[in-house]
Amino acid sequence: MFERARLRLALWYAGAMAVIFLLTGVAAYVILGNQLDDEIDDSLTRSLEDLQAVPPFMIAEGAFPARPRHPMPVDESNRDDRPRDSFGGISSDVFYILATAGGEVLANPRNLELEHFPLARLGGSQAGTTAWAEFDDEDGHYRVVSTAQPIPGQPDGRLIVGRSLEARDYQLRALAIVLGVGGVAGVALAAVGGFWIAGRTLVPIRATLETQRRFVSDASHELRTPVSVMKANAELVLRHPDQTVEANIDQVAAINEEADHMARLVGDLLTLARADEQRVQLEKQRLDLDELLDSLVRDMTALAESKGVQLSARLASGELEGDQQRLRQLGAILLDNALKFTPPRGQVTVKSWRDGRNVAFSVTDTGPGIPPEDQPLIFDRFYRGDKARSSGGTGLGLAIAQWIVTAHGGRIGVESPPGHGATFTVRLPARR
């Protein structure tokens, strides 16, 4: 499933890049083509104006230089007022032809091969008007501008000025090749890069989905046991419908105990599910951490005494902004775990202190400790490590504790030398 999704993402990415390359290439091609065409048209227009500014017999005889070494300065702001004999020559890449309306060549100073030129179709209908044309012949691709140009003895003369488009076509072909090769290479690289990026993107999604699958599987397993116990005891009771409740008190007690266990498990599952969906809103307020911990220790002292465990506290932290109910739940989870895993005549100690910009507290027990290989995993949902620290709980308490700490912008960690108890330490941002 993930490989197929990864391939689809890579193809979509490559397709998007192909569209971008195509649009960019077409835009670049069109813009450059228009710029080249504008430059060619401008040069032809200037050349035509320069040729019209000299006497017609000079055009016919070609009696002027094609490119003067020192052209006369031209006042572009008042171009029409310059002297008519101030012609300064035309660029060498521009050709000009003087021909009749029937296509007879009167002058061809550039000695252009005109065998296939459509001279009869070129030319303005009257003086002062121009006609543009673009055509191909066996020798190349040309663009020309023409106008009527009467000369002595040839009232139907036409002046044709043009340029070869071979250089322009070569530039556009080169650009098309570069864009085509670059586009194909870019799309190929985009496909490879997209495949890699999609793989990296799917890593957290894959991990999340795997976590959810494991979560559902573990939850199903955890619920199956109490349901089976309740069903078995209920069947025992149903076998003797004439007996009183007192006669089946053990079965009724077992059903009640498993129902309580299921209620706790479902409550923890709902808490984590809502936390995953970010639907749990913290109701933060100003709190004194020492007061909260002192109240919690006082409430759990009776439980500690019933287990033969000494519970003590040394508190000296400060205030913070937090959700009182959730922070009390956090402390209760850590204290409950410590009391469960501490043997009789053991000791559980709660400490709090100020740690720079944080307030911190720890819960230390004298139980069997946590093996080093289990310590990175104890905050995972449903994780149970060493049997020495297995309490028969839901396996969700520390996962909830970690969520509460993270939701408050804090950190939680554990230190546990093998066989020497465990210390859970929580650091939370202090109130500023």
Contacts in CASP RR format, 6 or more apart in sequence:
PFRMAT RR
TARGET T0000
AUTHOR 0000-0000-0000
METHOD contacts of the structure
MODEL  1
MFERARLRLALWYAGAMAVIFLLTGVAAYVILGNQLDDEIDDSLTRSLED
LQAVPPFMIAEGAFPARPRHPMPVDESNRDDRPRDSFGGISSDVFYILAT
AGGEVLANPRNLELEHFPLARLGGSQAGTTAWAEFDDEDGHYRVVSTAQP
IPGQPDGRLIVGRSLEARDYQLRALAIVLGVGGVAGVALAAVGGFWIAGR
TLVPIRATLETQRRFVSDASHELRTPVSVMKANAELVLRHPDQTVEANID
QVAAINEEADHMARLVGDLLTLARADEQRVQLEKQRLDLDELLDSLVRDM
TALAESKGVQLSARLASGELEGDQQRLRQLGAILLDNALKFTPPRGQVTV
KSWRDGRNVAFSVTDTGPGIPPEDQPLIFDRFYRGDKARSSGGTGLGLAI
AQWIVTAHGGRIGVESPPGHGATFTVRLPARR
2 202 0 8 1.000
2 205 0 8 1.000
2 206 0 8 1.000
5 198 0 8 1.000
5 202 0 8 1.000
6 195 0 8 1.000
6 198 0 8 1.000
6 199 0 8 1.000
6 202 0 8 1.000
7 195 0 8 1.000
7 198 0 8 1.000
9 194 0 8 1.000
9 197 0 8 1.000
9 198 0 8 1.000
9 199 0 8 1.000
9 201 0 8 1.000
9 202 0 8 1.000
10 191 0 8 1.000
10 193 0 8 1.000
10 194 0 8 1.000
10 195 0 8 1.000
10 197 0 8 1.000
10 198 0 8 1.000
11 191 0 8 1.000
13 190 0 8 1.000
13 191 0 8 1.000
13 193 0 8 1.000
13 194 0 8 1.000
13 197 0 8 1.000
13 198 0 8 1.000
14 187 0 8 1.000
14 188 0 8 1.000
14 190 0 8 1.000
14 191 0 8 1.000
14 194 0 8 1.000
15 187 0 8 1.000
15 190 0 8 1.000
17 186 0 8 1.000
17 187 0 8 1.000
17 190 0 8 1.000
18 183 0 8 1.000
18 187 0 8 1.000
18 190 0 8 1.000
21 179 0 8 1.000
21 182 0 8 1.000
21 183 0 8 1.000
21 186 0 8 1.000
21 187 0 8 1.000
25 179 0 8 1.000
28 175 0 8 1.000
28 179 0 8 1.000
29 172 0 8 1.000
29 175 0 8 1.000
29 176 0 8 1.000
29 179 0 8 1.000
32 171 0 8 1.000
32 172 0 8 1.000
32 175 0 8 1.000
33 168 0 8 1.000
33 172 0 8 1.000
36 168 0 8 1.000
36 171 0 8 1.000
36 172 0 8 1.000
37 143 0 8 1.000
37 168 0 8 1.000
40 143 0 8 1.000
40 163 0 8 1.000
40 165 0 8 1.000
40 168 0 8 1.000
41 132 0 8 1.000
41 143 0 8 1.000
41 145 0 8 1.000
43 91 0 8 1.000
43 93 0 8 1.000
43 94 0 8 1.000
43 163 0 8 1.000
44 94 0 8 1.000
44 143 0 8 1.000
44 144 0 8 1.000
44 145 0 8 1.000
44 161 0 8 1.000
44 162 0 8 1.000
44 163 0 8 1.000
45 145 0 8 1.000
46 90 0 8 1.000
47 90 0 8 1.000
47 91 0 8 1.000
47 94 0 8 1.000
47 96 0 8 1.000
47 161 0 8 1.000
47 162 0 8 1.000
48 130 0 8 1.000
48 145 0 8 1.000
48 147 0 8 1.000
48 159 0 8 1.000
48 161 0 8 1.000
49 79 0 8 1.000
50 87 0 8 1.000
50 88 0 8 1.000
50 89 0 8 1.000
50 90 0 8 1.000
51 59 0 8 1.000
51 87 0 8 1.000
51 90 0 8 1.000
51 96 0 8 1.000
51 159 0 8 1.000
51 161 0 8 1.000
52 147 0 8 1.000
52 149 0 8 1.000
52 159 0 8 1.000
53 82 0 8 1.000
53 84 0 8 1.000
53 86 0 8 1.000
53 87 0 8 1.000
54 64 0 8 1.000
54 84 0 8 1.000
54 85 0 8 1.000
54 87 0 8 1.000
55 84 0 8 1.000
55 85 0 8 1.000
56 149 0 8 1.000
56 150 0 8 1.000
56 151 0 8 1.000
56 152 0 8 1.000
57 63 0 8 1.000
57 151 0 8 1.000
57 152 0 8 1.000
58 64 0 8 1.000
58 87 0 8 1.000
59 96 0 8 1.000
59 98 0 8 1.000
59 107 0 8 1.000
59 149 0 8 1.000
59 151 0 8 1.000
59 159 0 8 1.000
60 98 0 8 1.000
60 106 0 8 1.000
60 107 0 8 1.000
60 151 0 8 1.000
61 107 0 8 1.000
62 107 0 8 1.000
62 109 0 8 1.000
64 87 0 8 1.000
64 88 0 8 1.000
64 89 0 8 1.000
65 88 0 8 1.000
65 89 0 8 1.000
66 89 0 8 1.000
66 90 0 8 1.000
66 92 0 8 1.000
66 109 0 8 1.000
66 110 0 8 1.000
67 89 0 8 1.000
67 90 0 8 1.000
67 91 0 8 1.000
67 92 0 8 1.000
68 88 0 8 1.000
68 89 0 8 1.000
71 88 0 8 1.000
71 89 0 8 1.000
72 86 0 8 1.000
72 88 0 8 1.000
74 82 0 8 1.000
74 86 0 8 1.000
75 81 0 8 1.000
75 82 0 8 1.000
90 96 0 8 1.000
90 161 0 8 1.000
93 163 0 8 1.000
93 164 0 8 1.000
93 167 0 8 1.000
94 161 0 8 1.000
94 162 0 8 1.000
94 163 0 8 1.000
95 110 0 8 1.000
95 112 0 8 1.000
95 161 0 8 1.000
95 162 0 8 1.000
95 163 0 8 1.000
95 164 0 8 1.000
96 109 0 8 1.000
96 110 0 8 1.000
96 159 0 8 1.000
96 160 0 8 1.000
96 161 0 8 1.000
96 162 0 8 1.000
97 105 0 8 1.000
97 107 0 8 1.000
97 108 0 8 1.000
97 112 0 8 1.000
97 114 0 8 1.000
97 117 0 8 1.000
97 119 0 8 1.000
97 159 0 8 1.000
97 160 0 8 1.000
97 161 0 8 1.000
98 105 0 8 1.000
98 106 0 8 1.000
98 107 0 8 1.000
98 108 0 8 1.000
98 149 0 8 1.000
98 151 0 8 1.000
98 157 0 8 1.000
98 158 0 8 1.000
98 159 0 8 1.000
98 160 0 8 1.000
99 105 0 8 1.000
99 106 0 8 1.000
99 119 0 8 1.000
99 122 0 8 1.000
99 157 0 8 1.000
99 158 0 8 1.000
99 160 0 8 1.000
100 106 0 8 1.000
100 154 0 8 1.000
100 156 0 8 1.000
100 157 0 8 1.000
100 158 0 8 1.000
101 120 0 8 1.000
101 123 0 8 1.000
101 156 0 8 1.000
101 157 0 8 1.000
101 158 0 8 1.000
102 119 0 8 1.000
102 120 0 8 1.000
102 156 0 8 1.000
103 119 0 8 1.000
103 120 0 8 1.000
105 114 0 8 1.000
105 119 0 8 1.000
106 151 0 8 1.000
106 154 0 8 1.000
106 157 0 8 1.000
108 114 0 8 1.000
113 139 0 8 1.000
116 137 0 8 1.000
116 138 0 8 1.000
116 139 0 8 1.000
117 137 0 8 1.000
118 133 0 8 1.000
118 135 0 8 1.000
119 160 0 8 1.000
121 133 0 8 1.000
122 131 0 8 1.000
122 133 0 8 1.000
122 144 0 8 1.000
122 146 0 8 1.000
122 158 0 8 1.000
122 160 0 8 1.000
123 131 0 8 1.000
123 146 0 8 1.000
123 147 0 8 1.000
123 148 0 8 1.000
123 158 0 8 1.000
123 160 0 8 1.000
124 130 0 8 1.000
124 131 0 8 1.000
124 146 0 8 1.000
124 147 0 8 1.000
124 148 0 8 1.000
124 158 0 8 1.000
125 131 0 8 1.000
125 148 0 8 1.000
126 148 0 8 1.000
127 147 0 8 1.000
127 148 0 8 1.000
127 149 0 8 1.000
127 150 0 8 1.000
128 147 0 8 1.000
128 148 0 8 1.000
129 147 0 8 1.000
129 148 0 8 1.000
130 145 0 8 1.000
130 146 0 8 1.000
130 147 0 8 1.000
131 145 0 8 1.000
131 146 0 8 1.000
131 147 0 8 1.000
132 143 0 8 1.000
132 144 0 8 1.000
132 145 0 8 1.000
133 143 0 8 1.000
133 144 0 8 1.000
133 145 0 8 1.000
133 146 0 8 1.000
134 141 0 8 1.000
134 142 0 8 1.000
134 143 0 8 1.000
134 144 0 8 1.000
134 165 0 8 1.000
135 141 0 8 1.000
135 142 0 8 1.000
135 144 0 8 1.000
136 142 0 8 1.000
140 164 0 8 1.000
140 165 0 8 1.000
140 166 0 8 1.000
141 164 0 8 1.000
141 165 0 8 1.000
141 166 0 8 1.000
141 169 0 8 1.000
142 162 0 8 1.000
142 163 0 8 1.000
142 164 0 8 1.000
142 165 0 8 1.000
143 162 0 8 1.000
143 163 0 8 1.000
143 165 0 8 1.000
144 160 0 8 1.000
144 161 0 8 1.000
144 162 0 8 1.000
144 163 0 8 1.000
145 160 0 8 1.000
145 161 0 8 1.000
145 162 0 8 1.000
146 158 0 8 1.000
146 159 0 8 1.000
146 160 0 8 1.000
146 161 0 8 1.000
147 158 0 8 1.000
147 159 0 8 1.000
148 156 0 8 1.000
148 157 0 8 1.000
148 158 0 8 1.000
148 159 0 8 1.000
149 157 0 8 1.000
149 158 0 8 1.000
149 159 0 8 1.000
150 156 0 8 1.000
150 157 0 8 1.000
151 157 0 8 1.000
211 381 0 8 1.000
214 381 0 8 1.000
214 382 0 8 1.000
215 272 0 8 1.000
215 381 0 8 1.000
215 382 0 8 1.000
218 381 0 8 1.000
218 382 0 8 1.000
219 265 0 8 1.000
219 269 0 8 1.000
219 382 0 8 1.000
222 265 0 8 1.000
222 382 0 8 1.000
222 394 0 8 1.000
223 262 0 8 1.000
223 265 0 8 1.000
226 258 0 8 1.000
226 259 0 8 1.000
226 261 0 8 1.000
226 262 0 8 1.000
226 265 0 8 1.000
227 258 0 8 1.000
227 262 0 8 1.000
229 254 0 8 1.000
229 255 0 8 1.000
229 258 0 8 1.000
230 254 0 8 1.000
230 255 0 8 1.000
230 258 0 8 1.000
230 259 0 8 1.000
233 251 0 8 1.000
233 252 0 8 1.000
233 254 0 8 1.000
233 255 0 8 1.000
234 251 0 8 1.000
234 255 0 8 1.000
236 248 0 8 1.000
236 251 0 8 1.000
237 248 0 8 1.000
237 251 0 8 1.000
237 252 0 8 1.000
240 247 0 8 1.000
240 248 0 8 1.000
245 252 0 8 1.000
261 393 0 8 1.000
261 394 0 8 1.000
264 394 0 8 1.000
265 394 0 8 1.000
265 396 0 8 1.000
268 394 0 8 1.000
268 396 0 8 1.000
268 397 0 8 1.000
268 400 0 8 1.000
269 396 0 8 1.000
271 280 0 8 1.000
271 400 0 8 1.000
271 403 0 8 1.000
272 381 0 8 1.000
272 396 0 8 1.000
272 399 0 8 1.000
272 400 0 8 1.000
272 403 0 8 1.000
274 280 0 8 1.000
275 400 0 8 1.000
275 403 0 8 1.000
275 407 0 8 1.000
280 407 0 8 1.000
282 322 0 8 1.000
282 323 0 8 1.000
282 326 0 8 1.000
282 407 0 8 1.000
282 408 0 8 1.000
283 323 0 8 1.000
283 324 0 8 1.000
283 325 0 8 1.000
284 321 0 8 1.000
284 322 0 8 1.000
284 323 0 8 1.000
285 321 0 8 1.000
285 322 0 8 1.000
285 323 0 8 1.000
285 324 0 8 1.000
286 319 0 8 1.000
286 321 0 8 1.000
286 431 0 8 1.000
287 319 0 8 1.000
287 320 0 8 1.000
287 321 0 8 1.000
287 322 0 8 1.000
287 324 0 8 1.000
287 327 0 8 1.000
288 318 0 8 1.000
288 319 0 8 1.000
289 315 0 8 1.000
289 317 0 8 1.000
289 318 0 8 1.000
289 319 0 8 1.000
289 320 0 8 1.000
289 327 0 8 1.000
289 352 0 8 1.000
289 359 0 8 1.000
289 361 0 8 1.000
289 428 0 8 1.000
290 315 0 8 1.000
290 316 0 8 1.000
290 317 0 8 1.000
290 318 0 8 1.000
290 352 0 8 1.000
292 324 0 8 1.000
292 327 0 8 1.000
292 328 0 8 1.000
293 313 0 8 1.000
293 315 0 8 1.000
293 331 0 8 1.000
293 350 0 8 1.000
293 352 0 8 1.000
293 361 0 8 1.000
294 313 0 8 1.000
294 315 0 8 1.000
295 328 0 8 1.000
296 328 0 8 1.000
296 331 0 8 1.000
296 332 0 8 1.000
296 335 0 8 1.000
297 311 0 8 1.000
297 312 0 8 1.000
297 313 0 8 1.000
297 335 0 8 1.000
297 350 0 8 1.000
300 311 0 8 1.000
300 332 0 8 1.000
300 335 0 8 1.000
300 336 0 8 1.000
300 339 0 8 1.000
301 311 0 8 1.000
303 339 0 8 1.000
304 310 0 8 1.000
304 311 0 8 1.000
304 339 0 8 1.000
304 348 0 8 1.000
305 311 0 8 1.000
307 339 0 8 1.000
307 342 0 8 1.000
307 344 0 8 1.000
308 344 0 8 1.000
308 345 0 8 1.000
308 346 0 8 1.000
309 339 0 8 1.000
309 342 0 8 1.000
309 344 0 8 1.000
309 345 0 8 1.000
309 346 0 8 1.000
309 347 0 8 1.000
309 348 0 8 1.000
310 345 0 8 1.000
310 346 0 8 1.000
310 347 0 8 1.000
310 348 0 8 1.000
311 335 0 8 1.000
311 339 0 8 1.000
311 347 0 8 1.000
311 348 0 8 1.000
311 349 0 8 1.000
311 350 0 8 1.000
312 347 0 8 1.000
312 348 0 8 1.000
312 349 0 8 1.000
312 350 0 8 1.000
313 349 0 8 1.000
313 350 0 8 1.000
313 351 0 8 1.000
314 349 0 8 1.000
314 350 0 8 1.000
314 351 0 8 1.000
314 352 0 8 1.000
315 350 0 8 1.000
315 351 0 8 1.000
315 352 0 8 1.000
315 361 0 8 1.000
316 352 0 8 1.000
316 353 0 8 1.000
316 354 0 8 1.000
317 352 0 8 1.000
317 353 0 8 1.000
317 354 0 8 1.000
317 359 0 8 1.000
317 360 0 8 1.000
317 361 0 8 1.000
318 352 0 8 1.000
318 354 0 8 1.000
318 359 0 8 1.000
318 430 0 8 1.000
318 431 0 8 1.000
319 359 0 8 1.000
319 430 0 8 1.000
319 431 0 8 1.000
320 359 0 8 1.000
320 408 0 8 1.000
320 428 0 8 1.000
320 429 0 8 1.000
320 430 0 8 1.000
320 431 0 8 1.000
321 429 0 8 1.000
321 431 0 8 1.000
322 408 0 8 1.000
322 428 0 8 1.000
323 407 0 8 1.000
323 408 0 8 1.000
326 404 0 8 1.000
326 407 0 8 1.000
326 408 0 8 1.000
327 404 0 8 1.000
327 408 0 8 1.000
329 400 0 8 1.000
329 404 0 8 1.000
330 401 0 8 1.000
330 404 0 8 1.000
330 405 0 8 1.000
330 426 0 8 1.000
331 363 0 8 1.000
331 401 0 8 1.000
333 397 0 8 1.000
333 398 0 8 1.000
333 400 0 8 1.000
333 401 0 8 1.000
334 363 0 8 1.000
334 401 0 8 1.000
334 424 0 8 1.000
334 426 0 8 1.000
335 348 0 8 1.000
335 350 0 8 1.000
335 363 0 8 1.000
337 363 0 8 1.000
337 365 0 8 1.000
337 391 0 8 1.000
337 397 0 8 1.000
337 398 0 8 1.000
337 424 0 8 1.000
338 348 0 8 1.000
338 363 0 8 1.000
338 364 0 8 1.000
338 365 0 8 1.000
338 422 0 8 1.000
338 424 0 8 1.000
339 348 0 8 1.000
339 365 0 8 1.000
340 391 0 8 1.000
341 365 0 8 1.000
341 367 0 8 1.000
341 368 0 8 1.000
341 369 0 8 1.000
341 388 0 8 1.000
341 389 0 8 1.000
341 391 0 8 1.000
341 421 0 8 1.000
341 422 0 8 1.000
342 348 0 8 1.000
342 365 0 8 1.000
342 366 0 8 1.000
342 367 0 8 1.000
343 366 0 8 1.000
343 367 0 8 1.000
346 365 0 8 1.000
346 366 0 8 1.000
346 367 0 8 1.000
347 365 0 8 1.000
347 366 0 8 1.000
348 363 0 8 1.000
348 364 0 8 1.000
348 365 0 8 1.000
348 366 0 8 1.000
349 363 0 8 1.000
349 364 0 8 1.000
350 361 0 8 1.000
350 362 0 8 1.000
350 363 0 8 1.000
350 364 0 8 1.000
351 361 0 8 1.000
351 362 0 8 1.000
351 364 0 8 1.000
352 359 0 8 1.000
352 360 0 8 1.000
352 361 0 8 1.000
352 362 0 8 1.000
353 359 0 8 1.000
353 360 0 8 1.000
353 361 0 8 1.000
354 360 0 8 1.000
354 430 0 8 1.000
355 427 0 8 1.000
356 430 0 8 1.000
357 429 0 8 1.000
357 430 0 8 1.000
357 432 0 8 1.000
358 410 0 8 1.000
358 427 0 8 1.000
358 428 0 8 1.000
358 429 0 8 1.000
358 430 0 8 1.000
359 427 0 8 1.000
359 428 0 8 1.000
359 429 0 8 1.000
359 430 0 8 1.000
360 425 0 8 1.000
360 426 0 8 1.000
360 427 0 8 1.000
360 428 0 8 1.000
361 425 0 8 1.000
361 426 0 8 1.000
362 423 0 8 1.000
362 424 0 8 1.000
362 425 0 8 1.000
362 426 0 8 1.000
363 423 0 8 1.000
363 424 0 8 1.000
364 421 0 8 1.000
364 422 0 8 1.000
364 423 0 8 1.000
364 424 0 8 1.000
365 421 0 8 1.000
365 422 0 8 1.000
366 420 0 8 1.000
366 421 0 8 1.000
367 419 0 8 1.000
367 421 0 8 1.000
367 422 0 8 1.000
368 386 0 8 1.000
368 388 0 8 1.000
368 389 0 8 1.000
368 419 0 8 1.000
368 421 0 8 1.000
369 386 0 8 1.000
369 388 0 8 1.000
369 389 0 8 1.000
369 416 0 8 1.000
369 417 0 8 1.000
369 418 0 8 1.000
369 419 0 8 1.000
369 420 0 8 1.000
369 421 0 8 1.000
369 422 0 8 1.000
370 378 0 8 1.000
370 385 0 8 1.000
370 386 0 8 1.000
370 389 0 8 1.000
370 414 0 8 1.000
370 416 0 8 1.000
370 421 0 8 1.000
370 422 0 8 1.000
371 385 0 8 1.000
371 386 0 8 1.000
371 418 0 8 1.000
372 416 0 8 1.000
372 418 0 8 1.000
374 383 0 8 1.000
374 385 0 8 1.000
374 386 0 8 1.000
375 414 0 8 1.000
375 416 0 8 1.000
377 383 0 8 1.000
377 385 0 8 1.000
378 385 0 8 1.000
378 398 0 8 1.000
378 414 0 8 1.000
379 398 0 8 1.000
379 399 0 8 1.000
379 401 0 8 1.000
379 402 0 8 1.000
379 412 0 8 1.000
380 399 0 8 1.000
381 395 0 8 1.000
381 396 0 8 1.000
381 399 0 8 1.000
382 394 0 8 1.000
382 395 0 8 1.000
382 396 0 8 1.000
383 395 0 8 1.000
384 390 0 8 1.000
384 392 0 8 1.000
384 395 0 8 1.000
401 412 0 8 1.000
402 412 0 8 1.000
405 411 0 8 1.000
405 412 0 8 1.000
405 426 0 8 1.000
405 428 0 8 1.000
408 428 0 8 1.000
408 429 0 8 1.000
409 428 0 8 1.000
409 429 0 8 1.000
410 426 0 8 1.000
410 427 0 8 1.000
410 428 0 8 1.000
410 429 0 8 1.000
411 426 0 8 1.000
411 427 0 8 1.000
412 424 0 8 1.000
412 425 0 8 1.000
412 426 0 8 1.000
412 427 0 8 1.000
413 424 0 8 1.000
413 425 0 8 1.000
413 426 0 8 1.000
414 422 0 8 1.000
414 423 0 8 1.000
414 424 0 8 1.000
414 425 0 8 1.000
415 422 0 8 1.000
415 423 0 8 1.000
415 425 0 8 1.000
416 422 0 8 1.000
416 423 0 8 1.000
END
